[in-house]
């Protein structure tokens, strides 16, 4: 549940900032205006229904299924668009559902790669390193351009993840490695409805996992000039320098690297256990909390710095410039931290908030949530099944909805003054309300995925 709590806290900070803007203006949103355009908010819901329908099928459907459904519903909606009756909206809903179904089909076909059928080894393996993950007892490599002894070209996976126990330094991304290893297909869920690593590996094009027997022979590959390789090398360099500069005393160095570059495998198990027991394990997952802090600090720092230069502050929209700087800084942090799905989702939401600031629109709204959900589902439709996606968007929807209802009442409380109408009083009320709503909204998903409820958020 670590990335979920971090996402909730990051979003809560953004909502509190937006709430203060609303209270300062003293404007209440009328119910009639709130209901305008609500039908468009069902777009990601219907799109997600199409994606969910695909994953419930027992067999892989033909790509023509989605294309046929998309064409038929599109023609039906076009033929009825002038009447705008219930039949038109039914066909439009069918069109969006078919679009979600087709999107995940196309995405599945795009990442399709061979998967190892059975356990093999010891066998000779070689490939190019595209990711290095340091661990307490060695490191884990993700390889592409793979060659595996006794396997034909049509049987070799697109990518391979292999663990290496070695005291020698790890290879750099872009290097070629070779050695002997025992390989097996990505493991299936250990119990029905459990975490499916095989599905996650499929969409990452990882067709085999295993461990090396001894060390790996490393040879540099100067021809590797891909930006992905260079970015992975930069992340590894930062991880090593941070760990070397801070040291491993009490696990501080590995924790610092986890917060900066997202590499958590080198954190000692004792440190992880202590963080779980203290309720701080969510800080290790880079998501809404971290992206929100980086973007917020950059926004206020750039705006403050420009405001101190009088000619610039009087002639240029420094608030919009600061929003642009926050987007660029958050994007750099996204790349350095590994660009996982929770981090991508957090970056999308922060970017849309900052774009709203740049075009003088409401920073937090239900349309923002719908747009962010559509962006995530289009980029990674398989994320719909993850607990992170479900719980974070449940919390976001609940928080936006409750603040739409209570914004006018809190504005009235501030005008009346008193204990609860002061800045500190409103901050305490908003914090308690955010915690309660986020906990209630995510509780059903926490029970389903983890058989537990987060009592402290």
Phi and psi in degrees as a GROMACS rama.xvg file:
@    title "Ramachandran Plot"
@    xaxis  label "Phi"
@    yaxis  label "Psi"
@TYPE xy
-59.6641  -51.5109  UNK-2
-64.8397  -23.216  UNK-3
-70.3181  -49.1119  UNK-4
-62.6422  -39.1154  UNK-5
-63.4886  -40.4366  UNK-6
-63.7692  -41.2238  UNK-7
-63.2978  -44.6901  UNK-8
-67.0205  -38.2911  UNK-9
-64.0174  -43.3994  UNK-10
-66.8289  -34.5661  UNK-11
-62.1351  -37.6425  UNK-12
-63.5348  -39.915  UNK-13
-66.7209  -40.4174  UNK-14
-65.9232  -38.447  UNK-15
-63.4483  -39.4625  UNK-16
-64.1185  -43.8797  UNK-17
-65.145  -36.9828  UNK-18
-63.763  -40.3829  UNK-19
-62.7656  -36.7703  UNK-20
-64.9357  -40.5602  UNK-21
-67.376  -41.6874  UNK-22
-67.9513  -34.8891  UNK-23
-65.2053  -37.9978  UNK-24
-77.0333  -23.6117  UNK-25
70.1545  22.3089  UNK-26
-96.1086  135.958  UNK-27
-105.721  140.807  UNK-28
-89.4152  120.886  UNK-29
-75.1978  148.461  UNK-30
-63.3343  -33.2406  UNK-31
-64.371  -41.6218  UNK-32
-68.442  -34.5543  UNK-33
-64.6882  -30.7517  UNK-34
-82.0156  -10.9465  UNK-35
-72.465  132.815  UNK-36
74.2269  13.6791  UNK-37
-67.5479  -25.4245  UNK-38
-62.1577  -34.2382  UNK-39
-64.4973  -24.2139  UNK-40
-71.2992  -14.0733  UNK-41
-81.3343  -6.33526  UNK-42
-58.591  -51.8284  UNK-43
-65.7437  -27.8716  UNK-44
-65.8819  -47.262  UNK-45
-68.1001  -38.5545  UNK-46
-61.5152  -42.4775  UNK-47
-66.3145  -32.0122  UNK-48
-63.0863  -39.0156  UNK-49
-65.2929  -40.691  UNK-50
-65.0071  -45.3063  UNK-51
-62.4531  -36.6229  UNK-52
-61.8002  -37.1411  UNK-53
-62.9956  -45.0101  UNK-54
-74.7393  -13.5816  UNK-55
-85.0579  -11.5081  UNK-56
-71.8742  140.529  UNK-57
-74.8645  -23.6369  UNK-58
-128.323  156.083  UNK-59
-70.2693  118.962  UNK-60
-78.5574  158.096  UNK-61
-68.9733  147.592  UNK-62
-61.791  -23.7226  UNK-63
-68.4958  -22.3039  UNK-64
-60.6114  -51.7974  UNK-65
-65.0816  -41.4574  UNK-66
-64.3364  -42.0944  UNK-67
-65.4321  -44.7413  UNK-68
-64.6998  -39.2035  UNK-69
-65.6436  -42.4829  UNK-70
-67.3037  -45.1232  UNK-71
-64.6393  -46.0762  UNK-72
-69.2938  -33.3001  UNK-73
-65.6912  -43.1755  UNK-74
-66.1322  -39.4831  UNK-75
-64.1321  -42.7284  UNK-76
-66.117  -38.026  UNK-77
-67.0067  -37.9441  UNK-78
-70.8159  -21.2221  UNK-79
-109.057  7.26202  UNK-80
-67.8149  -21.9706  UNK-81
-79.175  -28.1096  UNK-82
-79.6854  -33.9655  UNK-83
54.9505  36.8093  UNK-84
-95.4299  -169.272  UNK-85
-63.8272  -33.4522  UNK-86
-64.3901  -38.5453  UNK-87
-64.6154  -45.8634  UNK-88
-67.9945  -30.863  UNK-89
-65.8025  -43.093  UNK-90
-68.3354  -35.3097  UNK-91
-65.9052  -40.4917  UNK-92
-63.3204  -40.5395  UNK-93
-63.0479  -36.4765  UNK-94
-63.433  -43.3627  UNK-95
-68.5684  -40.6037  UNK-96
-62.1946  -44.4082  UNK-97
-64.2018  -34.0552  UNK-98
-64.5863  -41.1871  UNK-99
-64.1351  -42.9377  UNK-100
-61.3707  -45.079  UNK-101
-68.7573  -36.7774  UNK-102
-60.0014  -46.6981  UNK-103
-70.1373  -30.372  UNK-104
-64.9861  -46.1239  UNK-105
-64.2592  -42.1292  UNK-106
-63.5094  -39.8049  UNK-107
-63.4181  -41.9365  UNK-108
-67.3258  -32.1532  UNK-109
-70.6242  -31.3014  UNK-110
-98.5496  3.98668  UNK-111
-60.2016  130.766  UNK-112
-153.133  155.907  UNK-113
-60.3139  147.399  UNK-114
-121.525  135.511  UNK-115
-58.8943  134.569  UNK-116
-85.7405  -29.7945  UNK-117
-151.362  169.055  UNK-118
-71.5284  133.982  UNK-119
-134.899  160.049  UNK-120
125.979  166.788  UNK-121
-64.2291  140.479  UNK-122
-143.816  149.286  UNK-123
-74.4291  131.247  UNK-124
-131.992  141.574  UNK-125
-146.27  156.442  UNK-126
177.817  178.032  UNK-127
-99.3018  134.806  UNK-128
-78.0553  124.984  UNK-129
-113.834  -12.6328  UNK-130
-155.825  138.57  UNK-131
-122.81  127.006  UNK-132
-121.239  101.87  UNK-133
-61.4525  146.165  UNK-134
-134.286  174.955  UNK-135
-67.0272  -29.3539  UNK-136
-113.634  10.3491  UNK-137
160.558  -123.535  UNK-138
-161.942  164.199  UNK-139
-122.361  133.845  UNK-140
-112.67  142.891  UNK-141
-112.2  124.49  UNK-142
-116.464  148.939  UNK-143
-128.955  -175.207  UNK-144
49.3634  53.8138  UNK-145
-88.4564  147.164  UNK-146
-129.639  126.462  UNK-147
-126.752  126.772  UNK-148
-61.3719  141.2  UNK-149
73.0338  8.93473  UNK-150
-118.148  136.737  UNK-151
-76.2163  168.447  UNK-152
-59.6289  -32.0754  UNK-153
-82.1139  -2.20549  UNK-154
-108.579  -8.19866  UNK-155
-82.2349  127.479  UNK-156
-63.1588  159.607  UNK-157
-68.4316  -38.1198  UNK-158
-139.281  157.147  UNK-159
-135.919  134.631  UNK-160
-112.367  123.448  UNK-161
-135.484  135.256  UNK-162
-95.1939  139.288  UNK-163
-128.566  125.51  UNK-164
-98.2883  110.72  UNK-165
-157.208  144.458  UNK-166
-87.724  -11.3684  UNK-167
-74.4094  159.379  UNK-168
-64.1224  148.098  UNK-169
-72.8408  160.622  UNK-170
-71.3035  166.303  UNK-171
-93.3999  149.306  UNK-172
-55.6978  134.565  UNK-173
102.126  -20.0392  UNK-174
-72.8545  155.518  UNK-175
-96.9237  137.251  UNK-176
-128.195  155.516  UNK-177
-150.336  153.443  UNK-178
171.94  -169.064  UNK-179
-111.628  141.986  UNK-180
-151.092  162.845  UNK-181
-108.176  125.579  UNK-182
-119.711  153.992  UNK-183
-151.259  162.554  UNK-184
-64.9858  154.901  UNK-185
-55.8389  132.641  UNK-186
-67.6344  144.569  UNK-187
-83.1398  171.832  UNK-188
-56.6279  141.435  UNK-189
-75.3119  -16.6559  UNK-190
-149.882  154.997  UNK-191
-57.254  129.786  UNK-192
81.0019  3.1669  UNK-193
-80.5431  -176.702  UNK-194
-62.8936  126.335  UNK-195
-103.403  91.5495  UNK-196
-67.284  -32.3341  UNK-197
-61.1967  -39.2421  UNK-198
-67.5468  -43.0351  UNK-199
-61.1716  -43.3071  UNK-200
-64.6717  -35.4118  UNK-201
-59.7402  -46.336  UNK-202
-74.7045  -13.3629  UNK-203
-96.2661  4.3993  UNK-204
63.8768  26.1945  UNK-205
-92.0993  110.88  UNK-206
-102.063  -1.47468  UNK-207
-160.387  148.873  UNK-208
-132.672  161.138  UNK-209
175.121  -165.031  UNK-210
-140.238  148.177  UNK-211
-83.6082  147.165  UNK-212
-95.6288  97.8789  UNK-213
87.4216  -165.214  UNK-214
-81.7374  176.991  UNK-215
-113.663  140.33  UNK-216
-78.6535  128.533  UNK-217
-112.039  133.649  UNK-218
-136.147  131.522  UNK-219
-68.6883  147.065  UNK-220
-124.086  89.3721  UNK-221
-65.7289  -12.1652  UNK-222
-79.9857  -7.95114  UNK-223
-78.7237  101.331  UNK-224
-119.25  11.7594  UNK-225
-63.0763  142.938  UNK-226
-65.6221  -29.1643  UNK-227
-66.0928  -40.4817  UNK-228
-65.5247  -43.5754  UNK-229
-64.6642  -37.8913  UNK-230
-66.4528  -41.9429  UNK-231
-63.518  -37.8891  UNK-232
-65.9093  -39.6279  UNK-233
-63.1307  -42.6894  UNK-234
-62.2323  -42.5513  UNK-235
-65.0316  -41.4394  UNK-236
-62.6743  -44.2699  UNK-237
-62.4094  -42.0847  UNK-238
-59.7156  -45.4443  UNK-239
-67.519  -40.178  UNK-240
-69.8158  -39.7881  UNK-241
-64.5667  -44.4098  UNK-242
-64.1646  -39.4386  UNK-243
-70.8443  -36.7922  UNK-244
-72.5045  -38.3167  UNK-245
-89.0664  -34.2913  UNK-246
89.5771  171.462  UNK-247
-101.971  16.624  UNK-248
-63.6557  120.563  UNK-249
58.2068  23.2052  UNK-250
73.6089  16.3937  UNK-251
-69.401  -42.3408  UNK-252
-58.8721  -51.9776  UNK-253
-59.7936  -35.7982  UNK-254
-66.2492  -40.9875  UNK-255
-62.8206  -41.1952  UNK-256
-66.4354  -34.8532  UNK-257
-63.4826  -38.5017  UNK-258
-74.2569  -26.9894  UNK-259
-92.0506  -46.347  UNK-260
-116.648  -3.26126  UNK-261
81.6064  5.37857  UNK-262
-88.7848  109.141  UNK-263
-109.325  -5.00791  UNK-264
-69.9365  -20.8004  UNK-265
-87.1749  -1.33064  UNK-266
-72.6296  128.046  UNK-267
-59.3079  147.44  UNK-268
-62.0156  -34.4483  UNK-269
-64.2348  -40.408  UNK-270
-65.2946  -41.5358  UNK-271
-61.2732  -42.8461  UNK-272
-63.5792  -40.2479  UNK-273
-65.1232  -38.705  UNK-274
-69.7326  -36.3069  UNK-275
-65.9995  -44.0576  UNK-276
-64.7336  -32.2095  UNK-277
-87.7122  -3.54615  UNK-278
77.809  20.8489  UNK-279
-109.18  7.12206  UNK-280
-64.61  -25.5483  UNK-281
-65.2294  -21.1534  UNK-282
-66.9866  -19.181  UNK-283
-80.8111  -15.2865  UNK-284
-95.0007  115.414  UNK-285
-77.623  112.032  UNK-286
-151.968  -133.023  UNK-287
-62.4781  -39.5346  UNK-288
-60.0245  -48.4398  UNK-289
-71.9279  -46.5707  UNK-290
-63.0698  -40.3909  UNK-291
-63.7452  -40.3543  UNK-292
-65.4241  -44.9258  UNK-293
-62.4334  -49.0683  UNK-294
-64.5992  -41.4428  UNK-295
-65.211  -44.0317  UNK-296
-62.9093  -42.8732  UNK-297
-65.1611  -41.0711  UNK-298
-59.9325  -50.5547  UNK-299
-71.8388  -34.0912  UNK-300
-68.0946  -45.4976  UNK-301
-65.825  -42.733  UNK-302
-65.2654  -41.0533  UNK-303
-65.1306  -42.2723  UNK-304
-63.5687  -41.6753  UNK-305
-71.1847  -32.9981  UNK-306
-66.7131  -23.7667  UNK-307
-78.0993  -11.522  UNK-308
-101.63  101.18  UNK-309
-56.8637  -48.0788  UNK-310
-59.7335  -38.1228  UNK-311
-69.9634  -43.6995  UNK-312
-63.5838  -32.0575  UNK-313
-84.3847  -22.412  UNK-314
-107.988  -21.7119  UNK-315
-125.16  152.033  UNK-316
-77.6212  83.5035  UNK-317
-65.6943  -26.4577  UNK-318
-64.5444  -40.0557  UNK-319
-72.7727  -35.8922  UNK-320
-63.5903  -41.4418  UNK-321
-63.4934  -37.6417  UNK-322
-63.9227  -40.3874  UNK-323
-64.0888  -42.6968  UNK-324
-61.5765  -37.1521  UNK-325
-65.4365  -39.3622  UNK-326
-63.8696  -46.0749  UNK-327
-64.4491  -42.6286  UNK-328
-65.1628  -41.0778  UNK-329
-65.1942  -35.5881  UNK-330
-66.0363  -41.2858  UNK-331
-62.2206  -41.8545  UNK-332
-66.1201  -35.8281  UNK-333
-58.251  -45.8877  UNK-334
-67.9844  -43.6543  UNK-335
-66.9375  -32.6098  UNK-336
-83.7659  -1.05821  UNK-337
104.537  -8.52644  UNK-338
53.0558  50.2851  UNK-339
-72.4089  169.683  UNK-340
-59.9179  -47.0536  UNK-341
-60.6874  -36.3362  UNK-342
-69.7505  -39.7817  UNK-343
-61.3724  -43.8052  UNK-344
-63.5201  -42.579  UNK-345
-63.9042  -40.7518  UNK-346
-64.9817  -40.1678  UNK-347
-60.8745  -45.5564  UNK-348
-66.5096  -43.6498  UNK-349
-63.1432  -40.5457  UNK-350
-64.2494  -41.2562  UNK-351
-66.5272  -37.5575  UNK-352
-60.6978  -46.3709  UNK-353
-69.0959  -34.9106  UNK-354
-64.8708  -37.6038  UNK-355
-62.2989  -38.2074  UNK-356
-63.0782  -38.9178  UNK-357
-69.898  -28.1339  UNK-358
-108.368  15.2863  UNK-359
60.5502  45.2693  UNK-360
-115.25  166.632  UNK-361
-61.126  126.858  UNK-362
-68.8412  -40.8597  UNK-363
-118.644  122.943  UNK-364
-156.407  167.478  UNK-365
-66.965  -27.4921  UNK-366
-65.9458  -36.2149  UNK-367
-61.0056  -43.9605  UNK-368
-62.3715  -44.8049  UNK-369
-63.1256  -42.468  UNK-370
-65.2915  -41.3989  UNK-371
-64.4223  -42.6206  UNK-372
-62.4205  -42.3033  UNK-373
-63.7318  -40.6201  UNK-374
-62.8146  -43.0405  UNK-375
-66.9449  -43.683  UNK-376
-67.3877  -33.8897  UNK-377
-69.3897  -39.9301  UNK-378
-75.7176  -38.9965  UNK-379
-144.22  78.811  UNK-380
-60.9855  -25.4103  UNK-381
-69.076  -16.8179  UNK-382
-67.4372  -14.2392  UNK-383
-56.8173  -33.7446  UNK-384
-83.2624  -6.72983  UNK-385
-81.6827  148.204  UNK-386
-64.1437  -32.8067  UNK-387
-61.7389  -47.6326  UNK-388
-62.6063  -49.4721  UNK-389
-63.7966  -45.1684  UNK-390
-75.8043  -38.3465  UNK-391
-67.8528  -42.4141  UNK-392
-73.5773  -29.3841  UNK-393
-62.4275  -43.6393  UNK-394
-65.1993  -41.7991  UNK-395
-64.0268  -46.8563  UNK-396
-61.0452  -44.3465  UNK-397
-61.8309  -41.7344  UNK-398
-68.9818  -43.3761  UNK-399
-63.5304  -42.8137  UNK-400
-63.2372  -43.8935  UNK-401
-69.2882  -34.9581  UNK-402
-75.9082  -26.7489  UNK-403
-63.892  -35.4586  UNK-404
-79.5746  -39.4817  UNK-405
-96.4131  -4.77986  UNK-406
-60.7763  -43.4985  UNK-407
-67.1298  -36.8326  UNK-408
-68.6504  -39.4006  UNK-409
-68.8394  -32.6929  UNK-410
-64.2393  -41.3028  UNK-411
-65.9799  -36.7235  UNK-412
-62.3841  -38.904  UNK-413
-68.7779  -35.783  UNK-414
-69.0145  -34.2471  UNK-415
-73.8965  -25.64  UNK-416
79.0832  -156.687  UNK-417
89.9957  -169.351  UNK-418
-64.3457  -49.4575  UNK-419
-79.7119  -14.2597  UNK-420
-89.0236  -7.66898  UNK-421
-75.7189  168.832  UNK-422
-62.142  -44.3501  UNK-423
-65.8067  -42.1278  UNK-424
-62.3488  -45.2356  UNK-425
-64.7808  -36.4429  UNK-426
-63.301  -43.6501  UNK-427
-64.9173  -43.9908  UNK-428
-61.3273  -45.841  UNK-429
-64.0978  -38.8743  UNK-430
-65.3651  -46.1914  UNK-431
-63.8646  -41.3692  UNK-432
-64.5303  -41.9293  UNK-433
-61.1966  -44.9841  UNK-434
-63.0398  -44.5662  UNK-435
-64.1324  -48.3165  UNK-436
-65.685  -45.0023  UNK-437
-61.7693  -40.0688  UNK-438
-65.7567  -44.4297  UNK-439
-67.0655  -37.9968  UNK-440
-69.2278  -34.6496  UNK-441
-93.0936  -10.5716  UNK-442
-57.6261  -45.9974  UNK-443
-59.841  -39.1979  UNK-444
-71.5935  -35.7654  UNK-445
-64.0337  -40.4291  UNK-446
-64.2919  -42.637  UNK-447
-68.1145  -47.3389  UNK-448
-83.635  -35.5439  UNK-449
-121.573  -3.63562  UNK-450
56.8552  35.8943  UNK-451
-156.936  166.849  UNK-452
-124.627  137.209  UNK-453
-79.0552  106.618  UNK-454
-80.6363  -24.358  UNK-455
-122.245  118.029  UNK-456
